[in-house]
Amino acid sequence: MPRELTSLGGAGKPVLLLALAFSIFRAEAVSLSLIPSADTSLIEIAPTNNNGAQAWLLSGKIQNDVYRVRALMKFDFGALPTNAIVLSAKVTIEVTRHPGDGLANAPFGLYRMLRPWGEGDKVAITVPGQGLPASPGEATWRHAFFPTNAWSVPGGASGVDFSDIESSFQFIYGTGQSPYRFESTPELVADVQGWVNNPQINYGWMLLCDDETTLFTARRFGSREDPNAPPLLEIEYLVPPRIASTQRAGSQFQFNFTTWPGQGYTVEFLDSLSSGAWQTLTNLGLATNVTPVVITAPVIGPRRFYRVVSF
């Protein structure tokens, strides 16, 4: 929407100045790679244990005909403004270990979590696949936050604790085919866009084996504590330029906006929207930092239109 500013022009006559913000984007977006801000596993065989600081995540069905494991991960988007436009999102994971006495290939999916959970800080040595007894506030098979905030059902319930819509999926084999990428989908992009716009509902994803009836589908995946194989979220995004405010300062007209790293900016003006070509007021070039910018221009004529072009 135009921002209007009434000011005084020559001879004390009222002048209406309009500052218009346009967004014109280049084809290549800005890229950002993130590792999880928190991740952990839910372990059915040890339902009150946590392994939030282990160097791996667990998901699938172990060799026992009853027990399953599921992984949780979330990412912090604090480095992005809430008006960023997410164009694509991909998640890459590494299988660091698979069953040695049997290997069943299976599809795995990412499902958006619908409630918060606690990562925990447990690292097990004696029985590393089962974690250690949870402390208050840590996620377990039975609890989102041990010992009081139980999942709707142990391990989490589809449609209640996590979405019943799969955001992206991938067939997972052994370590030799790693890494595995969950490709960008409209659902995955929508998840990330929703979390960028509303950080308070960012509960991350569950990594869930879509075949929890077949034995030997369980895998170890590198966690954020693994320096060589953490999960990686790659997003491409754009930040549309947005004029924050306008004002008259003496005989000058001022407006301001914020530049974003990786994007270039040009400020242009036009005296009439019905004729003429946009002219360059200033070219700010490629931004390297998040920087507030104040643009100043002389008050000339009865009106003038401005736009910020991102390229």
C-alpha positions in Angstrom: 0.0 0.0 0.0 1.2 3.6 -0.7 2.5 5.6 2.3 1.2 9.1 2.2 2.9 12.2 3.6 1.4 15.7 3.4 4.1 18.4 3.4 4.7 21.9 2.2 6.2 22.6 -1.2 7.2 25.8 -2.8 5.3 29.0 -1.8 3.8 27.2 1.2 1.4 25.1 -0.9 0.4 21.6 0.3 2.0 18.8 -1.5 1.1 15.1 -1.3 4.2 12.9 -1.6 3.7 9.2 -2.3 6.3 6.5 -1.6 5.6 3.2 -3.3 7.4 0.0 -2.4 7.8 -2.5 -5.3 9.5 -5.9 -5.1 11.2 -7.0 -8.3 13.3 -10.1 -7.7 16.2 -11.8 -9.5 15.9 -15.4 -10.5 18.5 -16.7 -8.0 17.4 -16.5 -4.4 19.5 -16.2 -1.3 20.5 -19.5 0.2 20.8 -20.5 3.9 21.9 -23.8 5.4 21.0 -24.7 9.0 21.7 -27.6 11.4 19.0 -28.4 14.0 18.7 -26.2 17.1 17.4 -29.3 18.9 17.0 -33.0 18.1 16.3 -36.2 20.0 14.8 -39.7 19.7 11.8 -41.4 21.1 12.7 -45.0 22.2 9.9 -47.4 22.7 12.0 -50.1 24.3 13.1 -47.6 27.0 9.9 -45.4 27.2 11.1 -43.2 30.0 14.6 -42.6 28.7 16.1 -39.7 26.8 19.1 -39.5 24.4 18.9 -35.8 23.4 22.7 -35.3 23.4 23.6 -38.5 21.5 25.6 -38.1 18.3 22.8 -39.8 16.4 19.0 -40.0 15.9 17.0 -43.2 15.8 14.1 -44.0 13.6 12.5 -47.2 12.3 11.7 -50.6 13.8 14.5 -52.6 15.6 15.0 -56.3 15.2 12.6 -57.0 18.1 9.1 -57.5 16.7 7.6 -54.9 19.0 9.8 -51.9 19.5 10.0 -48.8 17.4 12.1 -45.6 17.5 11.2 -42.1 16.1 13.3 -39.0 15.8 12.5 -35.3 16.3 14.3 -32.3 14.9 13.7 -28.5 14.7 15.6 -25.6 13.3 15.9 -22.0 14.4 14.9 -19.3 11.9 15.8 -16.3 14.0 18.3 -15.2 11.4 15.5 -14.5 9.0 12.9 -11.6 9.1 9.3 -12.7 9.5 8.5 -11.3 6.1 11.0 -13.5 4.2 9.5 -15.5 1.3 10.6 -19.1 1.3 11.0 -20.5 -2.2 12.4 -24.0 -1.5 13.3 -26.2 1.5 15.4 -29.4 1.5 16.5 -31.6 4.4 19.6 -33.8 4.1 20.3 -36.6 6.6 23.1 -39.2 6.9 22.7 -42.8 7.9 25.7 -43.5 10.2 24.7 -47.1 11.1 22.2 -49.7 9.9 21.4 -53.2 11.2 24.3 -55.5 10.8 22.4 -58.8 10.8 19.5 -57.7 8.5 18.6 -54.6 6.5 15.1 -53.8 5.3 14.8 -50.8 3.0 11.8 -48.5 3.8 10.4 -45.1 3.1 10.8 -42.4 5.8 8.8 -39.2 6.0 9.0 -35.8 7.7 5.9 -34.9 9.6 5.3 -31.4 11.1 5.1 -31.5 14.9 2.0 -30.0 16.4 3.2 -29.5 19.9 6.5 -28.6 21.7 8.9 -31.1 23.2 12.1 -31.1 25.2 15.4 -32.1 23.6 17.2 -33.3 26.7 20.9 -33.9 27.4 21.3 -37.6 27.9 24.2 -39.6 26.4 24.2 -43.3 27.0 27.5 -45.4 27.0 26.6 -48.9 28.2 23.5 -49.3 26.1 23.8 -46.4 23.7 20.6 -47.2 21.7 18.4 -46.9 24.8 19.4 -43.6 26.3 19.4 -42.8 30.0 16.6 -42.1 32.5 15.0 -38.7 31.6 15.2 -35.6 33.7 12.2 -33.3 34.0 11.4 -31.5 30.8 13.0 -34.1 28.4 11.3 -35.9 25.6 10.7 -39.6 25.9 8.6 -42.2 24.2 5.8 -41.5 26.7 6.3 -37.8 27.3 6.9 -34.6 25.3 8.2 -33.1 28.6 8.9 -35.8 31.1 7.2 -36.7 33.5 3.9 -34.7 33.2 3.3 -33.7 29.5 2.4 -37.1 28.0 2.0 -37.6 24.3 -1.6 -38.3 23.2 -0.5 -41.9 22.8 3.1 -43.2 23.5 5.4 -42.2 20.7 3.0 -39.5 19.5 -0.4 -39.6 17.7 -0.8 -38.8 14.0 -3.1 -35.8 13.6 -2.8 -34.8 17.3 0.9 -34.7 18.2 2.2 -34.5 14.7 0.6 -33.8 11.3 -1.1 -36.6 9.5 0.2 -35.1 6.2 3.7 -36.1 5.1 5.7 -33.0 4.2 8.4 -35.0 2.2 9.6 -38.6 2.0 12.6 -40.6 0.9 13.5 -44.2 0.6 16.4 -45.0 3.1 18.8 -47.8 2.4 22.2 -48.3 4.1 25.2 -46.2 5.0 26.7 -46.7 1.5 24.0 -44.6 -0.2 24.2 -41.7 2.2 23.4 -38.8 2.3 19.7 -38.9 1.7 17.7 -35.8 0.7 14.1 -35.0 1.4 13.4 -32.9 -1.6 11.5 -29.6 -1.5 7.7 -29.9 -1.7 4.9 -27.4 -1.3 4.2 -29.0 2.1 7.8 -28.7 3.2 8.0 -25.1 2.0 4.7 -24.3 3.8 6.1 -25.8 7.0 9.2 -23.5 6.9 7.2 -20.5 5.8 4.8 -20.9 8.7 7.6 -21.2 11.2 9.4 -18.1 9.7 6.2 -16.1 10.0 5.2 -17.5 13.4 8.2 -18.7 15.4 6.0 -19.5 18.4 4.6 -22.5 16.6 7.9 -23.9 15.4 8.0 -27.4 16.8 10.0 -29.0 14.0 9.5 -32.4 12.3 9.2 -36.0 13.3 11.4 -38.3 11.2 9.1 -41.4 11.0 9.5 -44.7 9.2 6.5 -45.2 7.0 6.8 -49.0 7.5 6.8 -49.6 11.2 5.7 -53.2 10.8 8.8 -54.5 9.1 11.8 -55.5 11.2 15.3 -54.1 10.6 14.1 -50.7 9.3 15.7 -48.9 12.2 18.7 -46.6 11.3 21.1 -44.3 13.1 21.1 -40.9 11.6 23.7 -38.2 12.4 22.4 -35.7 14.9 23.4 -32.1 15.5 26.0 -33.4 17.9 27.7 -35.3 15.1 30.3 -32.8 13.7 30.6 -34.8 10.5 27.0 -35.7 9.7 24.4 -33.4 11.2 21.0 -33.0 9.6 21.0 -30.0 7.2 18.1 -27.8 6.2 18.8 -25.9 3.0 16.4 -23.1 2.2 16.2 -20.5 -0.6 14.4 -17.3 0.2 13.8 -13.7 -0.7 13.2 -10.7 1.5 10.9 -8.2 -0.2 12.0 -4.6 0.4 9.4 -2.8 2.6 9.3 1.0 3.2 9.1 1.3 7.0 8.3 5.0 7.3 8.2 8.3 5.5 8.7 11.9 6.6 9.3 15.5 5.6 12.6 16.9 6.9 12.8 20.6 5.9 13.0 20.7 2.1 13.8 17.0 2.0 11.6 13.9 1.7 12.9 10.9 3.6 11.9 7.2 3.8 13.7 4.2 5.1 13.9 0.4 4.6 16.2 -2.4 5.6 18.6 -4.2 3.2 19.2 -7.9 3.5 22.4 -9.8 2.8 22.7 -11.3 -0.7 20.2 -8.9 -2.3 20.9 -5.7 -4.3 18.8 -2.6 -4.1 18.1 0.3 -6.4 15.9 3.3 -5.5 14.0 4.8 -8.4 11.5 7.7 -8.9 8.9 8.8 -11.3 6.9 12.1 -11.5 3.9 10.5 -13.1 2.6 7.0 -13.1 0.9 7.5 -16.4 4.0 8.4 -18.4 7.7 8.4 -18.4 10.3 5.8 -17.3 11.6 5.1 -13.8 14.8 7.0 -13.1 17.5 5.9 -10.7 17.9 8.0 -7.6 20.6 5.8 -6.0 22.0 2.3 -6.5 22.9 0.6 -3.2 24.4 -2.4 -4.9 24.6 -5.8 -3.2 24.1 -5.8 0.6 26.4 -7.7 2.8 24.7 -7.0 6.2 21.2 -6.3 7.6 21.4 -2.5 7.4 18.7 0.2 8.0 18.9 2.7 5.1 17.5 6.2 5.0 16.9 7.7 1.6 16.7 11.4 1.2 15.5 13.3 -1.8 14.6 17.0 -2.4 11.0 18.0 -2.5 10.5 18.8 -6.2 7.2 19.4 -8.0 3.6 18.7 -6.8 4.3 14.9 -6.4 6.8 12.2 -6.9 6.7 8.4 -6.7 9.5 6.2 -5.4 10.1 2.5 -5.5 12.7 0.2 -4.1 13.8 -2.5 -6.5 15.4 -5.7 -5.2 17.6 -7.5 -7.8 
